[in-house]
Amino acid sequence: MIAAFLLMAAQAGPDAVLSRRVERVLKRSPVIDGHNDLAWEIRELHDAKVEAVDLSVDTAQLPNPLQTDIPRLRKGHVGGQFWSVYIPADAQRAVEMTLEEIDIVRRFVAANPATFELATTAADIRRIEKGGRIASLIGVEGGHQIDGRLSVLRQYHALGVAYMTLTHGKSLNWADSATDAPRANGLSDFGRQVIAEMNRIGMIVDVSHVSDATMAAALAATRAPVIASHSSARAIADAPRNIPDALLRAIGANGGVVMVNFYPSFLSGAWRGWDGARTAYAKGIGVPAGVYGSKSPAPLVAWDAAHPEPHVTAATVADHVEHIAQIAGHDHVGIGGDFDGIQGTGPIGLKGVDGYPLLFAELARRGWSDGDLAKLSGGNVLRVMEAVEGVAKAMAGLPPVDATDVASR
């Protein structure tokens, strides 16, 4: 019997064997992805008409295509998803718009009850996955969305928000962005109060998008592990949004997890340079740059033909995953694809939520054990969530922090 199985495996070839192995691992430990911008894309591309967007079909074929839908989530073995409730960093109605984004998530979850269920705890995720559905969590993508008020932070948590990213693309009075000039030089007193209140109520601190100084200050201030919900390794691709080795080590020491982003600009220096040149050309001729492939404006289709796009593949993503595992440890790396926030692009074979098994097969080919693959897929972030919940339980007797950052309003 065993000999027959080995013969069949040999005849099937290494790729088929790895694929079956990955299927087994992901069936036992489904992917929990740290960041997906479907809510914003439904708002922007489909006029927030949630019930008119049929997620039960292949949304890549829609006139305004998406990178996420139920068939592809199933194919990708997704068991838990943190849905981002992103709004632009310069939005004027930050709280109102955030509430609208939360409403979009809650509506598409409610519209697909056989597939999705809202979750706020690690136990929720385990229960929902066991029942064959996809646990749906909510993440606020930027401290600008609390409008300088801890009361707003608490109300977001009451609505089911599991994490908050401290900044997005612009610096705040109390925390600095990786892609803007510093204003807080790390964290202000109010910024440390934000983290203290997040610890108290059990909201995960997310350090994606923040400056190195703010990340270091957040790690010093928090009593609970942090996540970087969608960040990659700066040693592999030198982008400000990526995390340097010293801070990868610090996140490992904190007990946190870095969830690797699939945006090619954060994965490959060659792709980043190509895209910069493409964007400059598009700006010079007055056409939008952030469109890729056949839907690009005609001048960009011609430019692309003359300047072939550098290949970014599952192997490129695996390089980041392996580097983070080497520096921070296998207990401190996860997946944060940023799908529908990287609309129209992505690594070859990883341009939608169905592609995760390709990455796991590549890592299996490189010698990753089933146990380490399971940590990557979801085990590590579940451990962080349980630790955050434990800190909140220990702080349950403390009163709410009473502070307002008046200068930010």
C-alpha positions as CSV (number, residue, x, y, z in Angstrom):
1,M,0.0,0.0,0.0
2,I,2.8,2.4,1.0
3,A,4.9,1.4,-2.0
4,A,1.9,2.0,-4.3
5,F,1.4,5.5,-2.8
6,L,5.1,6.4,-3.2
7,L,5.0,5.2,-6.8
8,M,1.9,7.3,-7.5
9,A,3.6,10.3,-5.9
10,A,6.7,9.9,-7.9
11,Q,4.7,9.6,-11.1
12,A,2.7,12.7,-10.2
13,G,5.8,14.8,-9.9
14,P,7.1,17.2,-7.2
15,D,4.7,20.0,-8.0
16,A,1.6,17.8,-7.7
17,V,3.0,16.3,-4.4
18,L,3.7,19.8,-3.0
19,S,0.3,21.0,-4.1
20,R,-1.5,18.1,-2.3
21,R,0.6,18.7,0.8
22,V,-0.3,22.4,0.8
23,E,-4.0,21.6,0.4
24,R,-3.8,19.4,3.5
25,V,-2.0,22.1,5.5
26,L,-4.4,24.8,4.5
27,K,-7.4,22.7,5.1
28,R,-6.3,22.2,8.7
29,S,-5.0,25.8,9.1
30,P,-6.7,28.1,6.6
31,V,-5.2,31.5,5.6
32,I,-6.0,34.4,7.9
33,D,-5.1,37.5,5.8
34,G,-4.3,40.7,7.6
35,H,-5.6,43.3,5.1
36,N,-8.1,43.5,2.2
37,D,-9.6,46.7,0.8
38,L,-12.8,45.2,-0.7
39,A,-15.0,47.7,1.2
40,W,-13.3,50.7,-0.4
41,E,-13.4,49.2,-3.8
42,I,-17.1,48.5,-3.5
43,R,-17.6,52.1,-2.5
44,E,-15.4,53.6,-5.2
45,L,-16.0,51.2,-8.2
46,H,-19.6,50.2,-7.4
47,D,-21.0,53.3,-5.7
48,A,-21.3,51.5,-2.4
49,K,-24.1,49.4,-3.8
50,V,-23.2,46.4,-1.7
51,E,-26.2,44.3,-2.4
52,A,-25.7,44.8,-6.2
53,V,-22.2,43.3,-6.1
54,D,-22.6,39.5,-6.4
55,L,-19.6,38.1,-4.5
56,S,-20.7,34.6,-5.4
57,V,-19.3,35.0,-8.9
58,D,-15.9,35.7,-10.4
59,T,-15.6,39.5,-9.8
60,A,-12.5,39.7,-12.0
61,Q,-14.9,39.6,-14.9
62,L,-17.0,42.6,-13.8
63,P,-16.8,45.8,-15.8
64,N,-15.2,47.2,-12.7
65,P,-13.2,44.2,-11.6
66,L,-12.3,43.2,-8.1
67,Q,-9.6,40.9,-6.7
68,T,-11.9,39.3,-4.2
69,D,-14.9,37.1,-4.4
70,I,-16.2,34.0,-2.7
71,P,-15.1,31.4,-5.3
72,R,-11.6,32.7,-5.2
73,L,-11.5,33.0,-1.4
74,R,-12.5,29.3,-1.3
75,K,-9.8,28.4,-3.8
76,G,-7.3,30.4,-1.8
77,H,-8.2,28.5,1.4
78,V,-9.1,31.7,3.2
79,G,-10.6,31.0,6.7
80,G,-10.3,34.5,8.1
81,Q,-10.0,38.0,6.6
82,F,-9.4,41.4,8.2
83,W,-11.4,43.7,6.0
84,S,-9.9,47.2,6.0
85,V,-12.2,50.2,6.5
86,Y,-9.7,52.5,4.8
87,I,-10.4,56.2,4.0
88,P,-7.9,58.7,2.5
89,A,-5.6,60.3,5.0
90,D,-6.7,63.8,4.0
91,A,-10.5,63.0,4.2
92,Q,-12.6,65.8,5.8
93,R,-15.4,63.6,7.2
94,A,-13.1,60.9,8.8
95,V,-15.4,59.5,11.4
96,E,-18.5,59.6,9.2
97,M,-16.7,58.0,6.3
98,T,-15.3,55.3,8.5
99,L,-18.7,54.4,9.8
100,E,-19.9,54.1,6.2
101,E,-17.0,51.7,5.5
102,I,-17.8,49.6,8.6
103,D,-21.4,49.5,7.3
104,I,-20.2,48.2,3.9
105,V,-18.3,45.4,5.6
106,R,-21.2,44.5,7.8
107,R,-23.6,44.5,4.9
108,F,-21.6,42.3,2.6
109,V,-21.1,39.9,5.4
110,A,-24.8,39.9,6.2
111,A,-25.6,39.4,2.5
112,N,-23.6,36.2,2.3
113,P,-24.4,34.4,5.6
114,A,-23.5,31.0,4.2
115,T,-19.9,32.2,3.7
116,F,-19.1,35.0,6.1
117,E,-19.6,35.6,9.8
118,L,-18.3,38.6,11.8
119,A,-15.6,37.8,14.3
120,T,-13.8,39.7,17.0
121,T,-11.7,37.1,18.9
122,A,-9.4,34.2,18.2
123,A,-12.1,31.8,19.5
124,D,-14.6,33.3,17.0
125,I,-12.2,32.6,14.2
126,R,-11.6,29.0,15.2
127,R,-15.3,28.4,15.6
128,I,-16.2,30.0,12.3
129,E,-13.5,28.2,10.4
130,K,-14.5,24.9,12.0
131,G,-18.1,25.5,10.6
132,G,-16.7,26.0,7.1
133,R,-17.2,29.7,6.9
134,I,-14.9,32.7,6.6
135,A,-14.3,34.7,9.8
136,S,-14.7,38.4,8.9
137,L,-12.8,41.0,11.0
138,I,-12.5,44.7,10.7
139,G,-9.4,46.9,10.7
140,V,-9.3,50.7,10.7
141,E,-6.4,51.8,8.4
142,G,-5.1,55.0,10.0
143,G,-5.2,57.0,13.3
144,H,-6.6,60.0,11.4
145,Q,-9.9,58.0,11.5
146,I,-10.4,58.6,15.2
147,D,-10.3,62.4,14.7
148,G,-8.1,62.9,17.8
149,R,-10.7,61.3,20.1
150,L,-10.4,58.1,22.2
151,S,-14.2,58.1,22.5
152,V,-14.3,57.4,18.8
153,L,-11.7,54.6,19.1
154,R,-13.8,52.9,21.8
155,Q,-17.0,53.2,19.6
156,Y,-15.2,51.6,16.7
157,H,-14.2,48.7,18.9
158,A,-17.8,48.4,20.0
159,L,-18.7,48.1,16.3
160,G,-16.3,45.2,15.9
161,V,-13.1,46.8,14.9
162,A,-10.2,44.4,15.8
163,Y,-7.2,46.6,14.9
164,M,-6.2,50.1,14.1
165,T,-3.2,51.1,11.9
166,L,-1.6,54.0,13.7
167,T,-1.1,56.1,10.6
168,H,-1.7,55.9,6.9
169,G,0.1,57.9,4.2
170,K,0.3,61.2,6.2
171,S,1.8,62.0,9.6
172,L,-0.4,63.0,12.5
173,N,0.3,65.3,15.4
174,W,0.7,62.1,17.5
175,A,2.3,59.5,15.1
176,D,4.4,59.7,12.0
177,S,3.9,58.0,8.6
178,A,6.7,56.2,6.7
179,T,5.8,58.3,3.7
180,D,5.5,61.8,5.1
181,A,7.6,64.3,7.0
182,P,7.6,63.6,10.8
183,R,5.4,65.7,13.1
184,A,5.5,63.7,16.3
185,N,9.1,62.4,16.1
186,G,7.8,59.0,17.1
187,L,4.8,59.2,19.4
188,S,3.4,62.2,21.3
189,D,2.0,61.8,24.8
190,F,-1.5,61.5,23.1
191,G,-0.1,58.7,20.9
192,R,1.1,56.7,23.9
193,Q,-2.4,57.2,25.4
194,V,-3.9,55.8,22.2
195,I,-1.8,52.7,22.5
196,A,-2.6,52.4,26.2
197,E,-6.3,52.5,25.4
198,M,-6.0,50.0,22.6
199,N,-4.3,47.7,25.0
200,R,-7.0,48.2,27.6
201,I,-9.9,47.5,25.3
202,G,-8.2,44.7,23.4
203,M,-7.7,46.4,20.0
204,I,-4.6,45.2,18.1
205,V,-2.0,47.9,17.5
206,D,-1.0,47.8,13.7
207,V,2.3,49.3,12.8
208,S,2.1,49.1,9.0
209,H,2.5,52.5,7.3
210,V,4.3,54.1,10.3
211,S,7.8,55.6,10.4
212,D,10.7,53.7,11.9
213,A,10.7,56.1,14.9
214,T,7.0,55.6,15.5
215,M,7.3,51.8,15.2
216,A,10.0,51.8,17.8
217,A,8.1,54.1,20.1
218,A,4.9,51.9,19.7
219,L,6.9,48.8,20.6
220,A,8.2,50.5,23.6
221,A,4.8,51.7,24.7
222,T,2.6,48.7,24.1
223,R,1.9,46.0,26.7
224,A,0.5,43.6,24.0
225,P,2.0,42.2,20.8
226,V,1.5,44.2,17.7
227,I,0.9,43.3,14.0
228,A,2.1,44.9,10.8
229,S,-1.0,44.0,8.8
230,H,0.5,44.5,5.4
231,S,4.3,45.1,5.3
232,S,7.3,43.5,3.8
233,A,11.1,43.4,4.4
234,R,13.2,46.4,3.6
235,A,16.3,44.3,3.3
236,I,14.8,42.6,0.2
237,A,13.1,45.7,-1.3
238,D,14.1,49.2,-0.1
239,A,10.8,50.9,0.3
240,P,9.9,53.2,3.2
241,R,6.8,51.2,3.9
242,N,8.9,48.0,4.5
243,I,10.4,47.1,7.8
244,P,14.2,47.1,8.5
245,D,15.8,44.2,10.2
246,A,16.3,45.9,13.6
247,L,12.6,46.5,13.8
248,L,11.8,43.0,12.5
249,R,13.8,41.7,15.5
250,A,12.0,44.1,17.8
251,I,8.6,42.8,16.6
252,G,9.7,39.3,17.2
253,A,10.9,40.2,20.7
254,N,7.5,41.8,21.3
255,G,5.7,38.6,20.3
256,G,4.1,40.3,17.2
257,V,3.7,39.3,13.6
258,V,4.7,40.9,10.3
259,M,2.1,40.0,7.6
260,V,3.7,40.2,4.2
261,N,2.2,42.6,1.6
262,F,1.8,41.4,-2.1
263,Y,2.1,44.8,-3.7
264,P,5.0,44.5,-6.3
265,S,6.4,47.9,-5.4
266,F,7.0,46.6,-1.8
267,L,8.4,43.3,-3.1
268,S,10.9,44.2,-5.9
269,G,13.2,47.1,-6.3
270,A,13.3,46.5,-10.1
271,W,9.5,46.6,-10.3
272,R,9.4,49.7,-8.1
273,G,11.9,51.5,-10.5
274,W,9.8,50.4,-13.5
275,D,6.6,51.7,-12.0
276,G,8.2,55.0,-11.0
277,A,9.3,55.5,-14.6
278,R,5.9,54.5,-15.9
279,T,4.2,56.9,-13.5
280,A,6.4,59.8,-14.5
281,Y,5.7,59.1,-18.2
282,A,1.9,58.9,-17.5
283,K,2.0,62.1,-15.6
284,G,3.9,63.8,-18.4
285,I,1.3,62.9,-21.0
286,G,-1.7,63.5,-18.7
287,V,-3.1,59.9,-18.3
288,P,-3.7,57.9,-15.1
289,A,-0.8,55.7,-14.1
290,G,-2.3,53.3,-11.6
291,V,-3.9,51.1,-14.2
292,Y,-2.2,48.0,-15.5
293,G,-2.6,45.4,-18.2
294,S,-5.2,45.6,-21.0
295,K,-7.2,48.3,-19.2
296,S,-4.4,50.7,-19.3
297,P,-4.7,53.9,-21.5
298,A,-3.4,53.3,-25.0
299,P,-0.2,55.3,-24.5
300,L,0.7,53.2,-21.5
301,V,-0.1,49.9,-23.4
302,A,2.5,51.1,-25.9
303,W,5.0,52.1,-23.2
304,D,4.5,48.8,-21.4
305,A,5.3,47.0,-24.7
306,A,8.6,48.9,-25.0
307,H,9.4,48.6,-21.3
308,P,8.6,45.0,-20.2
309,E,7.3,44.8,-16.6
310,P,9.9,43.0,-14.3
311,H,8.6,39.7,-13.2
312,V,7.4,39.5,-9.6
313,T,6.3,36.0,-8.6
314,A,5.4,33.8,-5.7
315,A,9.2,33.2,-5.3
316,T,9.6,37.0,-4.7
317,V,7.0,36.9,-2.0
318,A,8.6,33.9,-0.5
319,D,11.9,35.7,-0.3
320,H,10.3,38.3,2.0
321,V,8.5,35.6,4.1
322,E,11.8,33.7,4.5
323,H,13.8,36.8,5.4
324,I,11.2,37.8,8.1
325,A,11.2,34.3,9.4
326,Q,15.0,34.3,9.5
327,I,15.3,37.7,11.3
328,A,12.2,37.7,13.6
329,G,11.5,34.0,13.8
330,H,8.9,31.6,12.2
331,D,6.5,32.5,15.0
332,H,6.4,36.1,13.7
333,V,5.4,36.1,10.1
334,G,2.0,36.0,8.4
335,I,0.1,37.0,5.3
336,G,-1.4,40.5,4.5
337,G,-2.0,40.5,0.8
338,D,-3.5,44.0,0.4
339,F,-5.8,42.7,-2.3
340,D,-8.2,45.3,-3.7
341,G,-5.8,47.9,-2.4
342,I,-3.3,46.8,-5.1
343,Q,-6.0,46.9,-7.8
344,G,-5.0,45.6,-11.2
345,T,-1.6,44.4,-10.2
346,G,0.1,41.7,-8.0
347,P,2.7,39.0,-8.4
348,I,2.3,36.5,-11.3
349,G,-0.3,34.0,-10.1
350,L,-1.1,36.1,-7.0
351,K,-3.3,38.8,-8.5
352,G,-6.3,37.7,-6.5
353,V,-7.3,36.0,-3.3
354,D,-7.1,32.5,-5.0
355,G,-3.3,32.6,-5.3
356,Y,-2.2,31.9,-1.7
357,P,-1.5,28.2,-2.3
358,L,1.2,29.1,-4.8
359,L,3.2,30.9,-2.1
360,F,2.8,28.0,0.3
361,A,3.9,25.5,-2.4
362,E,7.0,27.6,-3.1
363,L,7.8,27.7,0.6
364,A,7.2,23.9,0.9
365,R,9.6,23.4,-2.0
366,R,12.2,25.4,-0.1
367,G,11.9,23.0,2.8
368,W,9.3,24.6,5.1
369,S,7.7,22.2,7.5
370,D,4.0,21.7,7.8
371,G,4.1,23.2,11.2
372,D,5.8,26.4,10.0
373,L,3.5,26.7,7.1
374,A,0.5,26.5,9.5
375,K,2.0,29.2,11.7
376,L,2.3,31.4,8.6
377,S,-1.2,30.7,7.3
378,G,-2.9,31.7,10.5
379,G,-1.4,30.3,13.7
380,N,0.8,33.2,14.4
381,V,-1.9,35.9,14.2
382,L,-4.2,33.8,16.3
383,R,-1.5,33.7,18.9
384,V,-1.2,37.5,18.8
385,M,-4.9,37.9,19.1
386,E,-5.1,35.6,22.2
387,A,-2.2,37.6,23.8
388,V,-4.0,40.9,23.1
389,E,-7.1,39.5,24.6
390,G,-5.1,38.4,27.6
391,V,-3.7,41.9,28.2
392,A,-7.1,43.4,27.9
393,K,-8.4,41.0,30.5
394,A,-5.6,41.9,32.8
395,M,-6.4,45.6,32.4
396,A,-10.2,45.2,32.7
397,G,-10.3,47.0,36.1
398,L,-8.7,50.2,34.7
399,P,-10.9,53.2,33.8
400,P,-11.0,54.4,30.2
401,V,-8.2,56.8,29.2
402,D,-9.7,60.3,29.1
403,A,-7.7,62.3,26.5
404,T,-8.3,64.2,23.4
405,D,-5.8,65.5,20.9
406,V,-7.3,68.9,20.3
407,A,-4.6,70.0,17.9
408,S,-5.5,67.3,15.4
409,R,-9.1,68.4,15.0
